[in-house]
Amino acid sequence: MKKELYRLRQGVEEELAMLKEKQAAALDDFKESEEALDAAGIEFSHPVDENNEEVLTRRSKMVEYKSHLTKQEEVRIAAEREEIKRARLLRSGGESAAAQITSGSMNADYAASAQLEL
C-alpha cells in the first residue's frame, strides 16, 4: 500500500513539474503578444490573472461544498446526540420518559430534515 502511494506521489510530482514547465513556456510565449497589445493600447486580461481567477473560483466552490458537508455532519451529530439522550432517558425514566422523548424526537427529526433541505 505504501509503495503504491509513493509511486502515485512520484507520478503526481512529475506531472506537476511538467505542468509548471508548460506554464512557464506559455508565459514566455505570451510576452511578445503582451508587448504588442500594450504598444497598441489594447486592454486585455492577462492569462495569469485569468488563471488566478479560475483558481479562486474553484477554491470557493470547494469551500462551499465543504461547508455543505459540514452542515450535514452537524445534523447527523445532533441526531446521534438525541438518540443517546433518548436511550439514557429510557434507561432511567421508563415508559413516561419514552413517550416524552418520542414527541420531542419527532420535533428534532423535523428540524434535522428541514436543515438538510437547506
Chimera marker file (.cmm) of the C-alpha trace (Angstrom):
<marker_set name="trace">
<marker id="1" x="0.000" y="0.000" z="0.000" r="1" g="1" b="0" radius="0.5"/>
<marker id="2" x="2.756" y="2.453" z="0.973" r="1" g="1" b="0" radius="0.5"/>
<marker id="3" x="4.729" y="1.641" z="-2.165" r="1" g="1" b="0" radius="0.5"/>
<marker id="4" x="1.663" y="2.364" z="-4.279" r="1" g="1" b="0" radius="0.5"/>
<marker id="5" x="1.184" y="5.701" z="-2.549" r="1" g="1" b="0" radius="0.5"/>
<marker id="6" x="4.851" y="6.609" z="-3.057" r="1" g="1" b="0" radius="0.5"/>
<marker id="7" x="4.594" y="5.724" z="-6.752" r="1" g="1" b="0" radius="0.5"/>
<marker id="8" x="1.397" y="7.732" z="-7.066" r="1" g="1" b="0" radius="0.5"/>
<marker id="9" x="3.015" y="10.681" z="-5.301" r="1" g="1" b="0" radius="0.5"/>
<marker id="10" x="6.046" y="10.487" z="-7.570" r="1" g="1" b="0" radius="0.5"/>
<marker id="11" x="3.790" y="10.421" z="-10.626" r="1" g="1" b="0" radius="0.5"/>
<marker id="12" x="1.828" y="13.428" z="-9.393" r="1" g="1" b="0" radius="0.5"/>
<marker id="13" x="5.036" y="15.340" z="-8.626" r="1" g="1" b="0" radius="0.5"/>
<marker id="14" x="6.385" y="14.586" z="-12.120" r="1" g="1" b="0" radius="0.5"/>
<marker id="15" x="3.130" y="15.705" z="-13.715" r="1" g="1" b="0" radius="0.5"/>
<marker id="16" x="3.125" y="18.878" z="-11.618" r="1" g="1" b="0" radius="0.5"/>
<marker id="17" x="6.703" y="19.675" z="-12.666" r="1" g="1" b="0" radius="0.5"/>
<marker id="18" x="5.755" y="19.121" z="-16.317" r="1" g="1" b="0" radius="0.5"/>
<marker id="19" x="2.725" y="21.410" z="-15.967" r="1" g="1" b="0" radius="0.5"/>
<marker id="20" x="4.834" y="24.119" z="-14.322" r="1" g="1" b="0" radius="0.5"/>
<marker id="21" x="7.302" y="23.910" z="-17.213" r="1" g="1" b="0" radius="0.5"/>
<marker id="22" x="4.469" y="24.191" z="-19.738" r="1" g="1" b="0" radius="0.5"/>
<marker id="23" x="3.037" y="27.160" z="-17.841" r="1" g="1" b="0" radius="0.5"/>
<marker id="24" x="6.410" y="28.934" z="-17.827" r="1" g="1" b="0" radius="0.5"/>
<marker id="25" x="6.853" y="28.260" z="-21.566" r="1" g="1" b="0" radius="0.5"/>
<marker id="26" x="3.350" y="29.559" z="-22.333" r="1" g="1" b="0" radius="0.5"/>
<marker id="27" x="4.027" y="32.679" z="-20.278" r="1" g="1" b="0" radius="0.5"/>
<marker id="28" x="7.257" y="33.285" z="-22.213" r="1" g="1" b="0" radius="0.5"/>
<marker id="29" x="5.389" y="32.755" z="-25.489" r="1" g="1" b="0" radius="0.5"/>
<marker id="30" x="2.786" y="35.325" z="-24.440" r="1" g="1" b="0" radius="0.5"/>
<marker id="31" x="5.349" y="38.061" z="-23.681" r="1" g="1" b="0" radius="0.5"/>
<marker id="32" x="5.589" y="39.078" z="-27.354" r="1" g="1" b="0" radius="0.5"/>
<marker id="33" x="1.808" y="39.309" z="-27.672" r="1" g="1" b="0" radius="0.5"/>
<marker id="34" x="1.595" y="41.180" z="-24.379" r="1" g="1" b="0" radius="0.5"/>
<marker id="35" x="4.120" y="43.763" z="-25.560" r="1" g="1" b="0" radius="0.5"/>
<marker id="36" x="2.266" y="44.197" z="-28.877" r="1" g="1" b="0" radius="0.5"/>
<marker id="37" x="-1.083" y="44.635" z="-27.111" r="1" g="1" b="0" radius="0.5"/>
<marker id="38" x="0.425" y="47.152" z="-24.689" r="1" g="1" b="0" radius="0.5"/>
<marker id="39" x="2.060" y="49.061" z="-27.559" r="1" g="1" b="0" radius="0.5"/>
<marker id="40" x="-1.254" y="49.189" z="-29.430" r="1" g="1" b="0" radius="0.5"/>
<marker id="41" x="-3.049" y="50.399" z="-26.297" r="1" g="1" b="0" radius="0.5"/>
<marker id="42" x="-5.428" y="47.443" z="-26.325" r="1" g="1" b="0" radius="0.5"/>
<marker id="43" x="-6.798" y="46.368" z="-22.960" r="1" g="1" b="0" radius="0.5"/>
<marker id="44" x="-6.682" y="42.650" z="-22.264" r="1" g="1" b="0" radius="0.5"/>
<marker id="45" x="-6.890" y="40.178" z="-19.440" r="1" g="1" b="0" radius="0.5"/>
<marker id="46" x="-3.513" y="38.670" z="-18.714" r="1" g="1" b="0" radius="0.5"/>
<marker id="47" x="-3.562" y="34.845" z="-18.750" r="1" g="1" b="0" radius="0.5"/>
<marker id="48" x="-2.017" y="34.761" z="-15.267" r="1" g="1" b="0" radius="0.5"/>
<marker id="49" x="-4.867" y="36.915" z="-13.938" r="1" g="1" b="0" radius="0.5"/>
<marker id="50" x="-7.438" y="34.694" z="-15.669" r="1" g="1" b="0" radius="0.5"/>
<marker id="51" x="-5.794" y="31.593" z="-14.218" r="1" g="1" b="0" radius="0.5"/>
<marker id="52" x="-5.738" y="33.106" z="-10.731" r="1" g="1" b="0" radius="0.5"/>
<marker id="53" x="-9.446" y="33.920" z="-11.039" r="1" g="1" b="0" radius="0.5"/>
<marker id="54" x="-10.209" y="30.331" z="-12.079" r="1" g="1" b="0" radius="0.5"/>
<marker id="55" x="-8.235" y="29.018" z="-9.103" r="1" g="1" b="0" radius="0.5"/>
<marker id="56" x="-10.140" y="31.300" z="-6.723" r="1" g="1" b="0" radius="0.5"/>
<marker id="57" x="-13.469" y="30.231" z="-8.238" r="1" g="1" b="0" radius="0.5"/>
<marker id="58" x="-12.532" y="26.562" z="-7.840" r="1" g="1" b="0" radius="0.5"/>
<marker id="59" x="-11.420" y="27.120" z="-4.243" r="1" g="1" b="0" radius="0.5"/>
<marker id="60" x="-14.651" y="28.962" z="-3.493" r="1" g="1" b="0" radius="0.5"/>
<marker id="61" x="-16.711" y="26.059" z="-4.817" r="1" g="1" b="0" radius="0.5"/>
<marker id="62" x="-14.666" y="23.616" z="-2.741" r="1" g="1" b="0" radius="0.5"/>
<marker id="63" x="-15.235" y="25.688" z="0.406" r="1" g="1" b="0" radius="0.5"/>
<marker id="64" x="-18.988" y="25.818" z="-0.308" r="1" g="1" b="0" radius="0.5"/>
<marker id="65" x="-19.057" y="22.044" z="-0.780" r="1" g="1" b="0" radius="0.5"/>
<marker id="66" x="-17.057" y="21.508" z="2.404" r="1" g="1" b="0" radius="0.5"/>
<marker id="67" x="-19.435" y="23.817" z="4.269" r="1" g="1" b="0" radius="0.5"/>
<marker id="68" x="-22.415" y="21.847" z="2.977" r="1" g="1" b="0" radius="0.5"/>
<marker id="69" x="-20.855" y="18.570" z="4.112" r="1" g="1" b="0" radius="0.5"/>
<marker id="70" x="-20.057" y="20.074" z="7.494" r="1" g="1" b="0" radius="0.5"/>
<marker id="71" x="-23.684" y="21.145" z="7.952" r="1" g="1" b="0" radius="0.5"/>
<marker id="72" x="-24.856" y="17.635" z="7.102" r="1" g="1" b="0" radius="0.5"/>
<marker id="73" x="-22.353" y="16.222" z="9.581" r="1" g="1" b="0" radius="0.5"/>
<marker id="74" x="-23.598" y="18.629" z="12.277" r="1" g="1" b="0" radius="0.5"/>
<marker id="75" x="-27.157" y="17.414" z="11.670" r="1" g="1" b="0" radius="0.5"/>
<marker id="76" x="-26.020" y="13.786" z="11.954" r="1" g="1" b="0" radius="0.5"/>
<marker id="77" x="-24.159" y="14.549" z="15.174" r="1" g="1" b="0" radius="0.5"/>
<marker id="78" x="-27.211" y="16.313" z="16.632" r="1" g="1" b="0" radius="0.5"/>
<marker id="79" x="-29.393" y="13.329" z="15.715" r="1" g="1" b="0" radius="0.5"/>
<marker id="80" x="-26.923" y="10.937" z="17.319" r="1" g="1" b="0" radius="0.5"/>
<marker id="81" x="-26.812" y="13.053" z="20.476" r="1" g="1" b="0" radius="0.5"/>
<marker id="82" x="-30.611" y="12.994" z="20.572" r="1" g="1" b="0" radius="0.5"/>
<marker id="83" x="-30.559" y="9.209" z="20.191" r="1" g="1" b="0" radius="0.5"/>
<marker id="84" x="-28.123" y="8.902" z="23.108" r="1" g="1" b="0" radius="0.5"/>
<marker id="85" x="-30.300" y="11.215" z="25.198" r="1" g="1" b="0" radius="0.5"/>
<marker id="86" x="-33.344" y="9.054" z="24.393" r="1" g="1" b="0" radius="0.5"/>
<marker id="87" x="-31.503" y="5.891" z="25.351" r="1" g="1" b="0" radius="0.5"/>
<marker id="88" x="-30.389" y="7.375" z="28.668" r="1" g="1" b="0" radius="0.5"/>
<marker id="89" x="-33.894" y="8.610" z="29.483" r="1" g="1" b="0" radius="0.5"/>
<marker id="90" x="-35.366" y="5.236" z="28.592" r="1" g="1" b="0" radius="0.5"/>
<marker id="91" x="-32.965" y="3.549" z="30.984" r="1" g="1" b="0" radius="0.5"/>
<marker id="92" x="-33.744" y="5.902" z="33.835" r="1" g="1" b="0" radius="0.5"/>
<marker id="93" x="-37.331" y="7.038" z="33.286" r="1" g="1" b="0" radius="0.5"/>
<marker id="94" x="-39.337" y="4.158" z="31.917" r="1" g="1" b="0" radius="0.5"/>
<marker id="95" x="-42.388" y="4.491" z="29.661" r="1" g="1" b="0" radius="0.5"/>
<marker id="96" x="-43.448" y="8.055" z="30.534" r="1" g="1" b="0" radius="0.5"/>
<marker id="97" x="-39.976" y="9.280" z="29.608" r="1" g="1" b="0" radius="0.5"/>
<marker id="98" x="-40.159" y="7.276" z="26.380" r="1" g="1" b="0" radius="0.5"/>
<marker id="99" x="-43.421" y="8.991" z="25.420" r="1" g="1" b="0" radius="0.5"/>
<marker id="100" x="-41.929" y="12.383" z="26.204" r="1" g="1" b="0" radius="0.5"/>
<marker id="101" x="-38.800" y="11.583" z="24.205" r="1" g="1" b="0" radius="0.5"/>
<marker id="102" x="-40.781" y="10.329" z="21.230" r="1" g="1" b="0" radius="0.5"/>
<marker id="103" x="-42.757" y="13.558" z="20.957" r="1" g="1" b="0" radius="0.5"/>
<marker id="104" x="-39.570" y="15.588" z="21.388" r="1" g="1" b="0" radius="0.5"/>
<marker id="105" x="-37.648" y="13.484" z="18.895" r="1" g="1" b="0" radius="0.5"/>
<marker id="106" x="-40.304" y="13.997" z="16.246" r="1" g="1" b="0" radius="0.5"/>
<marker id="107" x="-39.655" y="17.730" z="16.540" r="1" g="1" b="0" radius="0.5"/>
<marker id="108" x="-35.907" y="17.109" z="16.382" r="1" g="1" b="0" radius="0.5"/>
<marker id="109" x="-36.326" y="14.839" z="13.341" r="1" g="1" b="0" radius="0.5"/>
<marker id="110" x="-38.380" y="17.531" z="11.617" r="1" g="1" b="0" radius="0.5"/>
<marker id="111" x="-35.726" y="20.152" z="12.400" r="1" g="1" b="0" radius="0.5"/>
<marker id="112" x="-32.978" y="17.851" z="11.117" r="1" g="1" b="0" radius="0.5"/>
<marker id="113" x="-34.800" y="17.154" z="7.852" r="1" g="1" b="0" radius="0.5"/>
<marker id="114" x="-35.537" y="20.859" z="7.414" r="1" g="1" b="0" radius="0.5"/>
<marker id="115" x="-31.833" y="21.593" z="7.962" r="1" g="1" b="0" radius="0.5"/>
<marker id="116" x="-30.855" y="19.043" z="5.287" r="1" g="1" b="0" radius="0.5"/>
<marker id="117" x="-33.190" y="20.655" z="2.768" r="1" g="1" b="0" radius="0.5"/>
<marker id="118" x="-31.389" y="23.991" z="3.178" r="1" g="1" b="0" radius="0.5"/>
<link id1="1" id2="2" r="1" g="1" b="0" radius="0.2"/>
<link id1="2" id2="3" r="1" g="1" b="0" radius="0.2"/>
<link id1="3" id2="4" r="1" g="1" b="0" radius="0.2"/>
<link id1="4" id2="5" r="1" g="1" b="0" radius="0.2"/>
<link id1="5" id2="6" r="1" g="1" b="0" radius="0.2"/>
<link id1="6" id2="7" r="1" g="1" b="0" radius="0.2"/>
<link id1="7" id2="8" r="1" g="1" b="0" radius="0.2"/>
<link id1="8" id2="9" r="1" g="1" b="0" radius="0.2"/>
<link id1="9" id2="10" r="1" g="1" b="0" radius="0.2"/>
<link id1="10" id2="11" r="1" g="1" b="0" radius="0.2"/>
<link id1="11" id2="12" r="1" g="1" b="0" radius="0.2"/>
<link id1="12" id2="13" r="1" g="1" b="0" radius="0.2"/>
<link id1="13" id2="14" r="1" g="1" b="0" radius="0.2"/>
<link id1="14" id2="15" r="1" g="1" b="0" radius="0.2"/>
<link id1="15" id2="16" r="1" g="1" b="0" radius="0.2"/>
<link id1="16" id2="17" r="1" g="1" b="0" radius="0.2"/>
<link id1="17" id2="18" r="1" g="1" b="0" radius="0.2"/>
<link id1="18" id2="19" r="1" g="1" b="0" radius="0.2"/>
<link id1="19" id2="20" r="1" g="1" b="0" radius="0.2"/>
<link id1="20" id2="21" r="1" g="1" b="0" radius="0.2"/>
<link id1="21" id2="22" r="1" g="1" b="0" radius="0.2"/>
<link id1="22" id2="23" r="1" g="1" b="0" radius="0.2"/>
<link id1="23" id2="24" r="1" g="1" b="0" radius="0.2"/>
<link id1="24" id2="25" r="1" g="1" b="0" radius="0.2"/>
<link id1="25" id2="26" r="1" g="1" b="0" radius="0.2"/>
<link id1="26" id2="27" r="1" g="1" b="0" radius="0.2"/>
<link id1="27" id2="28" r="1" g="1" b="0" radius="0.2"/>
<link id1="28" id2="29" r="1" g="1" b="0" radius="0.2"/>
<link id1="29" id2="30" r="1" g="1" b="0" radius="0.2"/>
<link id1="30" id2="31" r="1" g="1" b="0" radius="0.2"/>
<link id1="31" id2="32" r="1" g="1" b="0" radius="0.2"/>
<link id1="32" id2="33" r="1" g="1" b="0" radius="0.2"/>
<link id1="33" id2="34" r="1" g="1" b="0" radius="0.2"/>
<link id1="34" id2="35" r="1" g="1" b="0" radius="0.2"/>
<link id1="35" id2="36" r="1" g="1" b="0" radius="0.2"/>
<link id1="36" id2="37" r="1" g="1" b="0" radius="0.2"/>
<link id1="37" id2="38" r="1" g="1" b="0" radius="0.2"/>
<link id1="38" id2="39" r="1" g="1" b="0" radius="0.2"/>
<link id1="39" id2="40" r="1" g="1" b="0" radius="0.2"/>
<link id1="40" id2="41" r="1" g="1" b="0" radius="0.2"/>
<link id1="41" id2="42" r="1" g="1" b="0" radius="0.2"/>
<link id1="42" id2="43" r="1" g="1" b="0" radius="0.2"/>
<link id1="43" id2="44" r="1" g="1" b="0" radius="0.2"/>
<link id1="44" id2="45" r="1" g="1" b="0" radius="0.2"/>
<link id1="45" id2="46" r="1" g="1" b="0" radius="0.2"/>
<link id1="46" id2="47" r="1" g="1" b="0" radius="0.2"/>
<link id1="47" id2="48" r="1" g="1" b="0" radius="0.2"/>
<link id1="48" id2="49" r="1" g="1" b="0" radius="0.2"/>
<link id1="49" id2="50" r="1" g="1" b="0" radius="0.2"/>
<link id1="50" id2="51" r="1" g="1" b="0" radius="0.2"/>
<link id1="51" id2="52" r="1" g="1" b="0" radius="0.2"/>
<link id1="52" id2="53" r="1" g="1" b="0" radius="0.2"/>
<link id1="53" id2="54" r="1" g="1" b="0" radius="0.2"/>
<link id1="54" id2="55" r="1" g="1" b="0" radius="0.2"/>
<link id1="55" id2="56" r="1" g="1" b="0" radius="0.2"/>
<link id1="56" id2="57" r="1" g="1" b="0" radius="0.2"/>
<link id1="57" id2="58" r="1" g="1" b="0" radius="0.2"/>
<link id1="58" id2="59" r="1" g="1" b="0" radius="0.2"/>
<link id1="59" id2="60" r="1" g="1" b="0" radius="0.2"/>
<link id1="60" id2="61" r="1" g="1" b="0" radius="0.2"/>
<link id1="61" id2="62" r="1" g="1" b="0" radius="0.2"/>
<link id1="62" id2="63" r="1" g="1" b="0" radius="0.2"/>
<link id1="63" id2="64" r="1" g="1" b="0" radius="0.2"/>
<link id1="64" id2="65" r="1" g="1" b="0" radius="0.2"/>
<link id1="65" id2="66" r="1" g="1" b="0" radius="0.2"/>
<link id1="66" id2="67" r="1" g="1" b="0" radius="0.2"/>
<link id1="67" id2="68" r="1" g="1" b="0" radius="0.2"/>
<link id1="68" id2="69" r="1" g="1" b="0" radius="0.2"/>
<link id1="69" id2="70" r="1" g="1" b="0" radius="0.2"/>
<link id1="70" id2="71" r="1" g="1" b="0" radius="0.2"/>
<link id1="71" id2="72" r="1" g="1" b="0" radius="0.2"/>
<link id1="72" id2="73" r="1" g="1" b="0" radius="0.2"/>
<link id1="73" id2="74" r="1" g="1" b="0" radius="0.2"/>
<link id1="74" id2="75" r="1" g="1" b="0" radius="0.2"/>
<link id1="75" id2="76" r="1" g="1" b="0" radius="0.2"/>
<link id1="76" id2="77" r="1" g="1" b="0" radius="0.2"/>
<link id1="77" id2="78" r="1" g="1" b="0" radius="0.2"/>
<link id1="78" id2="79" r="1" g="1" b="0" radius="0.2"/>
<link id1="79" id2="80" r="1" g="1" b="0" radius="0.2"/>
<link id1="80" id2="81" r="1" g="1" b="0" radius="0.2"/>
<link id1="81" id2="82" r="1" g="1" b="0" radius="0.2"/>
<link id1="82" id2="83" r="1" g="1" b="0" radius="0.2"/>
<link id1="83" id2="84" r="1" g="1" b="0" radius="0.2"/>
<link id1="84" id2="85" r="1" g="1" b="0" radius="0.2"/>
<link id1="85" id2="86" r="1" g="1" b="0" radius="0.2"/>
<link id1="86" id2="87" r="1" g="1" b="0" radius="0.2"/>
<link id1="87" id2="88" r="1" g="1" b="0" radius="0.2"/>
<link id1="88" id2="89" r="1" g="1" b="0" radius="0.2"/>
<link id1="89" id2="90" r="1" g="1" b="0" radius="0.2"/>
<link id1="90" id2="91" r="1" g="1" b="0" radius="0.2"/>
<link id1="91" id2="92" r="1" g="1" b="0" radius="0.2"/>
<link id1="92" id2="93" r="1" g="1" b="0" radius="0.2"/>
<link id1="93" id2="94" r="1" g="1" b="0" radius="0.2"/>
<link id1="94" id2="95" r="1" g="1" b="0" radius="0.2"/>
<link id1="95" id2="96" r="1" g="1" b="0" radius="0.2"/>
<link id1="96" id2="97" r="1" g="1" b="0" radius="0.2"/>
<link id1="97" id2="98" r="1" g="1" b="0" radius="0.2"/>
<link id1="98" id2="99" r="1" g="1" b="0" radius="0.2"/>
<link id1="99" id2="100" r="1" g="1" b="0" radius="0.2"/>
<link id1="100" id2="101" r="1" g="1" b="0" radius="0.2"/>
<link id1="101" id2="102" r="1" g="1" b="0" radius="0.2"/>
<link id1="102" id2="103" r="1" g="1" b="0" radius="0.2"/>
<link id1="103" id2="104" r="1" g="1" b="0" radius="0.2"/>
<link id1="104" id2="105" r="1" g="1" b="0" radius="0.2"/>
<link id1="105" id2="106" r="1" g="1" b="0" radius="0.2"/>
<link id1="106" id2="107" r="1" g="1" b="0" radius="0.2"/>
<link id1="107" id2="108" r="1" g="1" b="0" radius="0.2"/>
<link id1="108" id2="109" r="1" g="1" b="0" radius="0.2"/>
<link id1="109" id2="110" r="1" g="1" b="0" radius="0.2"/>
<link id1="110" id2="111" r="1" g="1" b="0" radius="0.2"/>
<link id1="111" id2="112" r="1" g="1" b="0" radius="0.2"/>
<link id1="112" id2="113" r="1" g="1" b="0" radius="0.2"/>
<link id1="113" id2="114" r="1" g="1" b="0" radius="0.2"/>
<link id1="114" id2="115" r="1" g="1" b="0" radius="0.2"/>
<link id1="115" id2="116" r="1" g="1" b="0" radius="0.2"/>
<link id1="116" id2="117" r="1" g="1" b="0" radius="0.2"/>
<link id1="117" id2="118" r="1" g="1" b="0" radius="0.2"/>
</marker_set>
